[in-house]
Amino acid sequence: MDFEFSAEELEFRTRAREYIRAQCKPGVINEDADGTRFVDTPVRREFMRAMAAAGYLGVSWPKEYGGRGLPLIYDYHLAEEIAAAGAPQIGKGVGIIGRTLIAHGSEFLKQQFLPKILNAEIEFAIGYSEPDAGSDLASLKLRATREGNGWRINGQKRFTTSGHFADWYLLAARTSTEGPKHKGITLFLTPMKAPNIQVNGMPTLDGERTNEVFLDNVFIGDEYVIGEVNRGFYYISEALDFERHTLFSFAMLERIFAVYLDYVRTVSRNGRPLRADPVVRRTTARLASEVEIARMHSLRVVDAVVHGRSSNIEAAMGKIWWSELYQRIANAAIEIAGPGGWLKLHTPEAPAKGYFQMLYPSAVLPTIGAGANEISRNIIARRGLGLPNPT
Ligand SMILES: Cc1cc2nc3c(=O)[nH]c(=O)nc-3n(C[C@H](O)[C@H](O)[C@H](O)COP(=O)(O)OP(=O)(O)OC[C@H]3O[C@@H](n4cnc5c(N)ncnc54)[C@H](O)[C@@H]3O)c2cc1C
C-alpha cells in the first residue's frame, strides 16, 4: 500500500503553501468562522487576484482554456493547502461553473466567462435549491417558458449563498414537464443584479447569510443556455462529481482539532490539568483516531479520482464521516470547556477565546450542505451495497 504523493505533487504543494501563506495579509483569514463560510471582502478579492496572478486558479483546466492542464489531484492539493492556512476557499467559478462551461458551454459562453474566472474578476451564485426541492432537486419548479429567442423565467429559489454580492447566477429551471422530472431541467446563466431578480437575506444559525431569490418575468436569451436544453440535471451531477474531492478538506478538520487539542493540553480546571482527566484523555484519544480515519477517507476519494474511477461511494462515506466527526469535536469541546464554552467568539476570558461557541452551530451546516447525510447514506446503500430503494 502506497500513500505517498509524487515528488512533483509534493513540490507543487510546498510552493503553494509558501505562496498562500505569503498572501495571507491581515484580514484575509476569517477569524470569525470555521473555514466553510464564504464572505465577500476587499481583502478576500485581493487574495483571489493574487492566486490568479500566480496561476493557482484553474490549475487542472486544460491549457487551451488558460489552465495549467494538471491532473485533478492538484486541485485537491491546493484546496488542502488553502484550508490548512485558513485562507478563503476558491469560489464557485473555477470549479462548478468553469468546468461545466468547458465541458458543455458554447464558444460564446467560454469566451465571455472563462478568462474572467481565471483572473478572479467575477463572482457566481448557484440557484439549484427551492423551498420544495432540496434533496429531491429533480422536483424543482422554477419555470422557464420559451419566448422568441430565449426563455421567460418565473419562480423562487432558496439557499442561494453569495447571491447578495455575486455578479452572475447559475440557474436550474424547469423547461419541460413531460417525461421523467430529471429530464426536464436546463441550466442558464443570468446577471444576478437584474431589476426583476429580488434577493432577500436568510441568516443561518451560525451567522452566515444565504438568500431567498425571487425571479419575476426574467428574460434569458438562448446564448445563455448551458449545453443542451433539458440536460441540466446531468450537468449538475457531473459538476458535483468534479467538486467532491475538494469540498470537505481534511486540513480544515485538522485545524479545528488542533484548537481543541491545544485547549486540552494547556488548560487546568480546579488546579488540575485537563490533560490529566481520564474522561478528557479518553475522549481526546478517540477523536484523534477518528481524525486519522477522516484522512483515510479523503485519500480514498482522491485515489478514485486519480485512477479515473467514480468516487461516489468513497465521497459519500467521507462526507458523512467528516461532517459528523466535526460535530463530535464541537460537542466534546463545548462539554469539556463547561459553561464558559458558550461565551461568544473573541471574548478574552472565554475558553479558546470563544472559538468553541462559534464551532458548535457551524458544525450543523456540513451535514446538510452538498447533499444531506441521509442522501449520502442512500447512495451508499443503493449504489455501493446494491440494496434496493424502499417501495
Ligand atoms: C447554509 C446553506 C447554504 C446553501 N447554499 C446553497 C447554494 O448556494 N445553492 C443551492 O442551490 N443550495 C444551497 N443550499 C441548499 C442545500 O443544498 C439543501 O439545503 C440540501 O440539499 C437539503 O435540502 P433541504 O434543505 O430542502 O432539505 P430536505 O431535502 O427538505 O430534507 C429535510 C430532511 O429530510 C431528509 N431527507 C430528504 N430526503 C430524504 C430521503 N430520500 N431519505 C431520507 N432522508 C431524506 C434530509 O436528509 C433532511 O434531514 C444551502 C443550504 C444551506 C443550509
The ligand as an SDF file (V2000), in Angstrom:
LIG
                    3D

 53 58  0  0  0  0  0  0  0  0999 V2000
  -26.1030   27.3900    4.6280 C   0  0  0  0  0  0  0  0  0  0  0  0
  -26.5780   26.7290    3.3700 C   0  0  0  0  0  0  0  0  0  0  0  0
  -26.1080   27.1520    2.1530 C   0  0  0  0  0  0  0  0  0  0  0  0
  -26.5990   26.5800    0.9650 C   0  0  0  0  0  0  0  0  0  0  0  0
  -26.1670   27.0900   -0.2400 N   0  0  0  0  0  0  0  0  0  0  0  0
  -26.7810   26.6800   -1.3750 C   0  0  0  0  0  0  0  0  0  0  0  0
  -26.4860   27.3310   -2.6240 C   0  0  0  0  0  0  0  0  0  0  0  0
  -25.6610   28.2340   -2.7210 O   0  0  0  0  0  0  0  0  0  0  0  0
  -27.2060   26.9490   -3.7190 N   0  0  0  0  0  0  0  0  0  0  0  0
  -28.1550   25.9530   -3.6770 C   0  0  0  0  0  0  0  0  0  0  0  0
  -28.7440   25.6620   -4.7060 O   0  0  0  0  0  0  0  0  0  0  0  0
  -28.4230   25.2980   -2.4990 N   0  0  0  0  0  0  0  0  0  0  0  0
  -27.7750   25.6510   -1.3590 C   0  0  0  0  0  0  0  0  0  0  0  0
  -28.0780   25.0240   -0.1500 N   0  0  0  0  0  0  0  0  0  0  0  0
  -29.1630   24.0480   -0.1210 C   0  0  0  0  0  0  0  0  0  0  0  0
  -28.7430   22.6570    0.2070 C   0  0  0  0  0  0  0  0  0  0  0  0
  -28.1570   22.0290   -0.8900 O   0  0  0  0  0  0  0  0  0  0  0  0
  -30.0170   21.9640    0.7060 C   0  0  0  0  0  0  0  0  0  0  0  0
  -30.3100   22.5020    1.9690 O   0  0  0  0  0  0  0  0  0  0  0  0
  -29.8810   20.4990    0.7770 C   0  0  0  0  0  0  0  0  0  0  0  0
  -29.8620   19.9650   -0.4940 O   0  0  0  0  0  0  0  0  0  0  0  0
  -31.0420   19.8770    1.5960 C   0  0  0  0  0  0  0  0  0  0  0  0
  -32.2650   20.3180    1.0910 O   0  0  0  0  0  0  0  0  0  0  0  0
  -33.4170   20.8990    2.0390 P   0  0  0  0  0  0  0  0  0  0  0  0
  -32.8100   21.9070    2.9660 O   0  0  0  0  0  0  0  0  0  0  0  0
  -34.5480   21.3320    1.1820 O   0  0  0  0  0  0  0  0  0  0  0  0
  -33.8600   19.7040    2.9520 O   0  0  0  0  0  0  0  0  0  0  0  0
  -34.8560   18.4500    2.5600 P   0  0  0  0  0  0  0  0  0  0  0  0
  -34.4570   17.9520    1.2460 O   0  0  0  0  0  0  0  0  0  0  0  0
  -36.2510   19.0190    2.7120 O   0  0  0  0  0  0  0  0  0  0  0  0
  -34.5350   17.4720    3.6830 O   0  0  0  0  0  0  0  0  0  0  0  0
  -35.0220   17.6070    5.0320 C   0  0  0  0  0  0  0  0  0  0  0  0
  -34.5260   16.4000    5.8210 C   0  0  0  0  0  0  0  0  0  0  0  0
  -35.0860   15.2090    5.2560 O   0  0  0  0  0  0  0  0  0  0  0  0
  -34.0640   14.3000    4.9080 C   0  0  0  0  0  0  0  0  0  0  0  0
  -34.3930   13.6040    3.6560 N   0  0  0  0  0  0  0  0  0  0  0  0
  -34.7720   14.1800    2.4860 C   0  0  0  0  0  0  0  0  0  0  0  0
  -34.9590   13.2370    1.5480 N   0  0  0  0  0  0  0  0  0  0  0  0
  -34.6910   12.0400    2.1230 C   0  0  0  0  0  0  0  0  0  0  0  0
  -34.6720   10.7000    1.6530 C   0  0  0  0  0  0  0  0  0  0  0  0
  -34.9840   10.3910    0.3900 N   0  0  0  0  0  0  0  0  0  0  0  0
  -34.3260    9.7220    2.5290 N   0  0  0  0  0  0  0  0  0  0  0  0
  -34.0060   10.0170    3.8150 C   0  0  0  0  0  0  0  0  0  0  0  0
  -33.9940   11.2760    4.3180 N   0  0  0  0  0  0  0  0  0  0  0  0
  -34.3230   12.2700    3.4770 C   0  0  0  0  0  0  0  0  0  0  0  0
  -32.8210   15.1610    4.7100 C   0  0  0  0  0  0  0  0  0  0  0  0
  -31.6460   14.4370    4.9150 O   0  0  0  0  0  0  0  0  0  0  0  0
  -33.0150   16.2240    5.7850 C   0  0  0  0  0  0  0  0  0  0  0  0
  -32.5680   15.7490    7.0200 O   0  0  0  0  0  0  0  0  0  0  0  0
  -27.5660   25.5410    1.0400 C   0  0  0  0  0  0  0  0  0  0  0  0
  -28.0120   25.0790    2.2790 C   0  0  0  0  0  0  0  0  0  0  0  0
  -27.5470   25.6550    3.4440 C   0  0  0  0  0  0  0  0  0  0  0  0
  -28.0680   25.1570    4.7530 C   0  0  0  0  0  0  0  0  0  0  0  0
  1  2  1  0
  2  3  1  0
  2 52  2  0
  3  4  2  0
  4  5  1  0
  4 50  1  0
  5  6  2  0
  6  7  1  0
  6 13  1  0
  7  8  2  0
  7  9  1  0
  9 10  1  0
 10 11  2  0
 10 12  1  0
 12 13  2  0
 13 14  1  0
 14 15  1  0
 14 50  1  0
 15 16  1  0
 16 17  1  0
 16 18  1  0
 18 19  1  0
 18 20  1  0
 20 21  1  0
 20 22  1  0
 22 23  1  0
 23 24  1  0
 24 25  2  0
 24 26  1  0
 24 27  1  0
 27 28  1  0
 28 29  2  0
 28 30  1  0
 28 31  1  0
 31 32  1  0
 32 33  1  0
 33 34  1  0
 33 48  1  0
 34 35  1  0
 35 36  1  0
 35 46  1  0
 36 37  1  0
 36 45  1  0
 37 38  2  0
 38 39  1  0
 39 40  1  0
 39 45  2  0
 40 41  1  0
 40 42  2  0
 42 43  1  0
 43 44  2  0
 44 45  1  0
 46 47  1  0
 46 48  1  0
 48 49  1  0
 50 51  2  0
 51 52  1  0
 52 53  1  0
M  END
$$$$
